[in-house]
C-alpha cells in the first residue's frame, strides 16, 4: 500500500526501455540527458539476457546512478516493446523513452506517450557486446593460464 501511495504522489514518471547488454557510456549519457525532466525514472532492461546477467546490469546501473538514489528504479521485462500489441497496464501513465527507432515507431502508432532519446554517436550496441564478450574471454584466459604481460 505504501509503495502505491508513493507512486501516486509522483506525477511525471518516465520509463526508459533499454537493452543494456552490456551497459555502456552511450546509454548512460542518454539516460542522464533526460533524468532531470522526471519525478522518477524507471530503467527497464530487456530480457532474456544476451551476454550479461540482469543482476550484473542492475548493479552497474546502480553504481553509475548512485547520485540519483530514490529517483531511479530498475526493472526488467521480457516484453518486446517493438512488437507488443498492448502494454502492461502499469506502464500506461508513464512517458516511455527509447533509443530504438523500431520501438518508437511501433508505440507511436499505438498512441502511446513515447519519446525518442538521442543516441551518442559511436556507441553501437553490437560493438559493445562483441567487446564485452571478447574481454570476458581474455579474462578467462588470463585467470586460467596467466597473463603474458
HELIX and SHEET records of a PDB file:
HELIX    1   1 UNK A    2  UNK A    9  1                                   8    
HELIX    2   2 UNK A   25  UNK A   34  1                                  10    
HELIX    3   3 UNK A   35  UNK A   37  5                                   3    
HELIX    4   4 UNK A   54  UNK A   64  1                                  11    
HELIX    5   5 UNK A   66  UNK A   68  5                                   3    
HELIX    6   6 UNK A   89  UNK A   91  5                                   3    
HELIX    7   7 UNK A  101  UNK A  109  1                                   9    
HELIX    8   8 UNK A  125  UNK A  145  1                                  21    
SHEET    1   A 5 UNK A  72  UNK A  77  0                                        
SHEET    2   A 5 UNK A  40  UNK A  46  1                                        
SHEET    3   A 5 UNK A  13  UNK A  18  1                                        
SHEET    4   A 5 UNK A  95  UNK A  98  1                                        
SHEET    5   A 5 UNK A 114  UNK A 116  1                                        
END                                                                             
